[in-house]
């Protein structure tokens, strides 16, 4: 899973989130919402990485559930920042699409893992 597509995408997404955080902080002088976005957006990849070292299939599923919850939270912060005009539409549409893609991938892996439980 460390070299899986979802792990790679989550890592690349985290890089985009860090860059967006830096932009919001430096250019828009937004600190509180930007920090929330940074925490949830980078946590997706961290929890996906933790799933690699899961001690059992239930632990694996649990860690991916946490990653999915963080992706949903990130989705919220992105929509909020866009709605108040802190993220322009072009940038929002791109990063939001990536967030939705991660949510779908994580959901699919969770469902498949639950079906294949011993």
LUMDORO-229051 format. One line per field, with one value per residue: residue in one letter; chain; x, z, y of N, C-alpha, C, O in turn. Coordinates in Angstrom, 1 decimal, decimal comma. Layout:
<nodes>
residuo = a|...;
cadena = A|...;
n_c1 = X|...;
n_c3 = Z|...;
n_c2 = Y|...;
ca_c1 = X|...;
ca_c3 = Z|...;
ca_c2 = Y|...;
c_c1 = X|...;
c_c3 = Z|...;
c_c2 = Y|...;
o_c1 = X|...;
o_c3 = Z|...;
o_c2 = Y|...;
</nodes>
This chain:
<nodes>
residuo = x|x|x|x|x|x|x|x|x|x|x|x|x|x|x|x|x|x|x|x|x|x|x|x|x|x|x|x|x|x|x|x|x|x|x|x|x|x|x|x|x|x|x|x|x|x|x|x|x|x|x|x|x|x|x|x|x|x|x|x|x|x|x|x|x|x|x|x|x|x|x|x|x|x|x|x|x|x|x|x|x|x|x|x|x|x|x|x|x|x|x|x|x|x|x|x|x|x|x|x|x|x|x|x|x|x|x|x|x|x|x|x|x|x|x|x|x|x;
cadena = A|A|A|A|A|A|A|A|A|A|A|A|A|A|A|A|A|A|A|A|A|A|A|A|A|A|A|A|A|A|A|A|A|A|A|A|A|A|A|A|A|A|A|A|A|A|A|A|A|A|A|A|A|A|A|A|A|A|A|A|A|A|A|A|A|A|A|A|A|A|A|A|A|A|A|A|A|A|A|A|A|A|A|A|A|A|A|A|A|A|A|A|A|A|A|A|A|A|A|A|A|A|A|A|A|A|A|A|A|A|A|A|A|A|A|A|A|A;
n_c1 = 0,8|2,1|3,3|1,0|-1,5|-3,4|-2,0|0,1|-1,4|-2,6|-0,3|0,6|-1,6|-1,4|0,9|-0,1|-2,0|-0,4|1,0|-1,2|-2,1|0,2|-0,1|-2,6|-2,0|0,1|-0,6|-3,4|-3,7|-5,0|-5,4|-6,7|-8,7|-7,2|-5,3|-6,9|-7,5|-5,0|-4,4|-6,4|-6,1|-3,5|-3,5|-4,9|-3,1|-1,3|-2,7|-3,4|-0,8|-0,3|-2,1|-0,8|1,0|-0,7|-2,0|-3,8|-6,5|-9,0|-7,8|-6,5|-8,7|-9,9|-8,0|-8,1|-10,7|-10,5|-8,8|-10,6|-12,6|-11,1|-10,7|-13,2|-13,6|-11,7|-12,8|-15,0|-13,7|-12,4|-14,6|-15,8|-13,8|-13,7|-16,3|-16,3|-14,6|-11,8|-10,4|-9,9|-12,1|-10,9|-8,6|-9,8|-11,6|-9,8|-8,3|-10,4|-11,6|-9,5|-9,7|-12,2|-11,8|-9,9|-11,6|-13,4|-11,7|-10,7|-13,1|-13,8|-11,7|-12,1|-14,7|-14,2|-12,2|-13,8|-15,6|-13,8|-13,0|-11,7;
n_c3 = 0,0|0,5|-1,8|-3,3|-5,4|-4,1|-1,8|-2,9|-4,2|-2,0|-0,7|-2,7|-2,7|-0,1|-0,4|-2,1|-0,4|1,7|0,2|-0,5|2,0|2,8|0,9|1,6|4,2|3,7|1,5|1,8|4,4|6,2|8,8|10,8|9,5|7,5|8,9|9,9|7,5|6,8|8,8|8,5|5,8|5,4|7,1|5,9|4,2|6,1|7,7|5,9|5,4|7,9|7,9|6,3|8,1|9,7|12,3|12,0|9,8|10,7|12,0|9,8|8,3|10,1|10,3|7,6|7,6|9,3|7,7|5,6|6,9|7,5|4,9|4,2|6,0|5,1|2,6|3,4|4,5|2,2|0,6|2,2|2,3|-0,3|-0,7|0,8|-0,7|-0,5|-1,9|-5,2|-8,0|-10,1|-8,9|-6,7|-8,0|-9,0|-6,8|-5,2|-6,8|-6,7|-3,9|-3,8|-5,4|-3,8|-1,6|-2,8|-3,6|-1,2|0,1|-1,6|-1,2|1,5|1,5|-0,1|1,4|3,7|2,7|2,1|4,5|6,8;
n_c2 = -1,2|1,2|2,1|2,4|3,6|5,3|6,0|7,5|9,5|10,7|11,8|13,6|15,3|16,3|17,8|19,8|20,9|22,0|24,0|25,6|26,4|27,9|30,0|31,1|32,0|33,8|35,5|36,0|36,6|34,8|32,8|31,1|29,4|28,4|26,9|24,9|23,6|22,8|20,9|18,9|18,2|17,3|15,2|13,1|11,7|11,0|9,2|7,3|6,3|5,2|3,1|1,3|0,1|-1,3|-3,4|-5,4|-6,6|-5,3|-3,0|-1,8|-1,1|0,6|2,7|3,7|4,6|6,8|8,4|8,8|10,3|12,6|13,5|14,1|16,2|18,0|18,5|20,1|22,4|23,4|24,0|26,0|28,0|28,7|29,6|32,0|33,5|33,2|31,3|31,2|30,3|28,6|27,5|26,3|24,4|22,5|21,5|20,6|18,7|16,8|16,1|15,0|12,7|11,3|10,7|9,0|6,9|6,0|5,2|3,1|1,3|0,7|-0,5|-2,7|-4,0|-4,6|-6,4|-8,5|-9,5|-11,9;
ca_c1 = 0,0|3,0|3,5|-0,2|-2,0|-4,1|-1,0|0,8|-2,3|-2,7|0,9|0,6|-2,6|-0,9|1,8|-1,0|-2,6|0,7|1,2|-2,4|-2,0|1,2|-0,7|-3,7|-1,4|1,0|-1,3|-4,7|-3,6|-6,0|-4,7|-7,5|-9,3|-6,0|-4,7|-7,8|-7,4|-3,7|-4,4|-7,2|-5,7|-2,3|-3,8|-5,4|-1,9|-0,6|-3,5|-3,2|0,5|-0,4|-2,8|0,2|1,5|-1,8|-1,7|-4,8|-7,4|-9,8|-7,0|-6,3|-10,0|-10,1|-7,1|-8,6|-11,9|-10,0|-8,3|-11,8|-13,2|-10,2|-10,9|-14,5|-13,4|-11,0|-13,8|-15,8|-12,9|-12,2|-15,8|-16,0|-12,8|-14,1|-17,5|-16,0|-13,7|-10,4|-9,8|-10,6|-12,7|-10,0|-7,8|-10,8|-12,1|-8,8|-8,0|-11,6|-11,7|-8,6|-10,2|-13,3|-11,2|-9,4|-12,7|-14,0|-10,7|-10,7|-14,4|-13,8|-10,8|-12,8|-15,7|-13,5|-11,6|-14,8|-16,1|-12,8|-12,6|-11,8;
ca_c3 = 0,0|0,6|-3,2|-3,9|-6,0|-3,1|-0,9|-3,7|-4,4|-0,7|-0,5|-3,6|-2,2|1,1|-0,9|-2,6|0,8|2,3|-0,6|-0,4|3,4|2,7|0,1|2,4|5,3|3,3|0,6|2,2|5,9|6,8|9,7|11,5|8,6|6,8|9,8|9,9|6,3|6,8|9,7|7,9|4,4|5,5|7,9|5,0|3,8|7,3|8,2|4,8|5,6|9,1|7,5|5,8|9,3|10,6|13,0|11,5|8,8|11,3|12,2|8,5|7,9|11,0|9,9|6,4|8,0|9,8|6,5|4,9|7,7|7,3|3,6|4,3|6,7|4,1|1,6|4,0|4,6|0,9|0,2|3,0|1,9|-1,7|-0,6|1,3|-1,6|-0,2|-2,9|-6,5|-8,6|-10,8|-7,9|-5,9|-8,8|-9,2|-5,6|-4,8|-7,6|-6,1|-2,6|-4,1|-5,9|-2,7|-0,9|-3,6|-3,6|0,2|0,3|-2,3|-0,5|2,8|1,1|-0,6|2,6|4,6|2,0|2,1|5,9|7,1;
ca_c2 = 0,0|2,3|2,5|2,3|4,9|6,1|6,6|8,5|10,7|11,4|12,5|14,7|16,2|17,0|18,9|20,9|21,6|22,8|25,2|26,4|26,9|29,0|31,1|31,7|32,7|34,9|36,4|36,4|36,8|34,0|31,9|30,1|28,4|27,8|25,9|23,8|23,0|22,2|19,8|17,8|17,9|16,5|14,0|12,1|10,9|10,4|8,1|6,3|5,7|4,4|1,9|0,3|-0,7|-1,8|-4,7|-6,4|-6,0|-4,3|-1,9|-1,2|-0,5|1,8|3,8|4,2|5,3|8,1|9,1|9,2|11,4|13,8|13,9|14,8|17,5|18,9|18,9|21,1|23,6|23,9|24,7|27,2|29,0|29,1|30,4|33,3|34,2|33,1|30,5|31,4|29,1|27,7|26,7|25,5|23,3|21,6|20,8|20,0|17,4|15,8|15,7|14,0|11,5|10,6|10,2|7,8|5,8|5,5|4,5|1,9|0,4|0,3|-1,4|-4,0|-4,6|-5,2|-7,6|-9,6|-9,8|-13,3;
c_c1 = 0,9|3,2|2,1|-0,6|-2,6|-3,0|-0,2|-0,1|-2,5|-1,5|1,0|-0,4|-2,1|0,1|1,0|-1,6|-1,6|0,9|0,0|-2,4|-1,0|0,6|-1,8|-3,1|-0,7|0,2|-2,7|-4,8|-4,7|-5,2|-5,5|-8,0|-8,2|-5,4|-5,6|-7,6|-6,0|-3,7|-5,2|-6,6|-4,4|-2,5|-4,3|-4,2|-1,3|-1,4|-3,5|-1,8|0,4|-1,1|-1,8|0,8|0,5|-1,5|-2,7|-5,7|-8,4|-9,1|-6,8|-7,5|-10,2|-9,3|-7,6|-9,9|-11,5|-9,5|-9,5|-12,5|-12,4|-10,5|-12,3|-14,4|-12,7|-11,9|-14,6|-15,0|-12,6|-13,4|-16,1|-15,0|-13,1|-15,3|-17,3|-15,0|-12,3|-9,7|-10,6|-11,1|-11,8|-9,2|-8,7|-11,2|-11,1|-8,5|-9,2|-11,8|-10,7|-9,1|-11,4|-12,8|-10,6|-10,5|-13,3|-13,0|-10,7|-12,0|-14,4|-12,9|-11,4|-13,8|-15,2|-12,9|-12,6|-15,4|-15,1|-12,3|-12,7|-12,9;
c_c3 = 0,0|-0,8|-3,9|-4,5|-5,0|-2,2|-1,7|-3,9|-3,1|-0,4|-1,4|-3,2|-1,0|0,7|-1,4|-1,4|1,5|1,5|-0,6|1,0|3,4|2,0|1,0|3,6|4,8|2,4|1,1|3,7|6,6|7,5|10,3|10,6|7,8|7,6|9,9|8,7|6,2|7,6|9,0|6,6|4,4|6,3|7,0|4,6|5,0|7,8|7,1|5,0|6,9|8,8|7,0|7,0|10,2|11,1|12,6|10,5|9,5|11,6|10,9|8,1|8,8|10,6|8,6|6,6|8,5|8,6|5,7|5,6|7,5|5,9|3,5|4,9|5,8|3,0|2,1|4,0|3,2|0,4|0,9|2,5|0,5|-1,6|-0,1|0,5|-1,3|-1,2|-4,2|-7,1|-9,3|-9,9|-7,1|-6,7|-8,9|-7,9|-5,0|-5,5|-7,0|-4,7|-2,8|-4,6|-4,8|-1,8|-1,5|-3,5|-2,2|0,5|-0,4|-1,7|0,8|2,5|0,7|0,6|3,5|4,0|2,1|3,5|6,1|8,0;
c_c2 = 1,3|2,9|2,5|3,7|5,8|6,8|7,7|9,7|11,4|12,3|13,7|15,8|16,9|18,1|20,1|21,7|22,5|24,1|26,1|27,1|28,1|30,2|31,8|32,5|33,9|35,9|36,9|36,7|36,0|32,9|30,8|29,0|27,7|26,7|24,7|22,9|22,2|20,9|18,6|17,3|17,1|15,2|12,8|11,1|10,3|9,1|6,9|5,5|4,8|3,1|0,8|-0,5|-1,2|-3,2|-5,8|-5,7|-5,0|-3,0|-1,1|-0,5|0,8|3,0|4,5|5,0|6,7|8,9|9,6|10,4|12,7|14,3|14,7|16,2|18,5|19,4|20,1|22,5|24,2|24,6|26,0|28,3|29,5|30,0|31,8|34,1|34,1|32,2|30,8|30,1|28,1|26,8|25,8|24,2|22,2|20,8|20,1|18,7|16,3|15,3|14,7|12,7|10,7|10,0|8,9|6,6|5,2|4,7|3,2|0,8|-0,1|-0,7|-2,8|-4,7|-5,3|-6,4|-8,8|-9,9|-11,3|-13,7;
o_c1 = 0,4|3,3|2,2|-0,1|-2,4|-3,2|0,1|0,4|-2,6|-1,6|1,3|-0,2|-2,4|0,1|1,3|-1,7|-2,0|1,0|0,1|-2,8|-1,3|0,8|-1,8|-3,6|-0,8|0,4|-3,0|-5,8|-5,3|-4,4|-5,1|-7,8|-8,3|-5,0|-5,1|-7,6|-6,0|-3,2|-4,7|-6,6|-4,2|-1,7|-4,2|-4,3|-0,8|-0,8|-3,5|-1,8|1,1|-0,8|-2,1|1,1|0,8|-0,9|-2,4|-5,6|-8,6|-9,6|-6,8|-7,5|-10,7|-9,8|-7,5|-10,1|-12,1|-9,9|-9,5|-13,0|-13,0|-10,4|-12,4|-15,0|-13,1|-11,8|-14,8|-15,5|-12,6|-13,3|-16,5|-15,4|-12,9|-15,4|-18,1|-14,6|-11,5|-8,4|-11,8|-10,6|-12,0|-9,1|-8,3|-11,1|-11,4|-8,5|-9,1|-12,2|-11,1|-8,9|-11,4|-13,3|-10,8|-10,4|-13,5|-13,4|-10,7|-11,9|-14,8|-13,2|-11,3|-13,9|-15,7|-13,0|-12,4|-15,7|-15,6|-11,3|-13,7|-13,1;
o_c3 = -0,5|-1,0|-5,2|-4,1|-5,0|-1,8|-1,1|-3,8|-3,2|0,1|-0,9|-3,3|-0,9|1,3|-1,1|-1,5|1,9|2,1|-0,5|1,1|3,9|2,4|1,0|3,9|5,4|2,6|0,8|4,2|7,6|6,9|10,3|10,8|7,6|7,1|9,9|8,7|5,8|7,2|9,0|6,3|3,6|6,1|7,4|4,8|4,9|8,2|7,5|4,9|6,9|9,4|7,1|6,8|11,4|10,4|12,8|10,2|8,9|11,4|10,9|7,7|8,3|10,6|8,4|5,9|8,2|8,6|5,3|5,0|7,4|5,7|2,8|4,5|5,7|2,6|1,4|3,6|3,1|-0,2|0,3|2,3|0,2|-2,2|-0,4|0,8|-1,9|-1,3|-4,2|-6,8|-9,1|-10,1|-6,9|-6,2|-8,8|-7,9|-4,4|-4,9|-7,0|-4,4|-2,1|-4,2|-4,7|-1,4|-0,9|-3,3|-2,1|1,1|0,2|-1,6|1,1|3,1|1,2|0,6|4,1|4,7|2,1|3,6|5,7|8,3;
o_c2 = 2,3|4,1|2,6|4,7|7,0|7,9|8,8|10,9|12,7|13,4|14,8|17,0|18,1|19,2|21,2|22,9|23,6|25,2|27,3|28,3|29,2|31,4|33,0|33,6|35,0|37,1|38,0|37,2|36,5|32,1|29,6|27,8|26,5|25,7|23,6|21,7|21,1|19,8|17,5|16,1|16,2|14,3|11,7|9,9|9,1|8,1|5,8|4,3|3,8|2,1|-0,3|-1,7|-1,5|-4,0|-7,0|-4,5|-4,0|-1,9|0,1|0,7|1,8|4,1|5,7|6,0|7,7|10,1|10,8|11,3|13,7|15,5|15,7|17,2|19,7|20,6|21,1|23,5|25,4|25,7|27,0|29,4|30,7|31,0|32,7|35,2|34,9|32,3|30,7|29,1|26,9|25,6|24,6|23,1|21,0|19,6|19,0|17,7|15,2|14,1|13,7|11,6|9,5|8,9|8,0|5,5|4,0|3,6|2,2|-0,3|-1,3|-1,8|-3,8|-6,0|-6,3|-7,4|-10,0|-10,6|-11,9|-14,8;
</nodes>
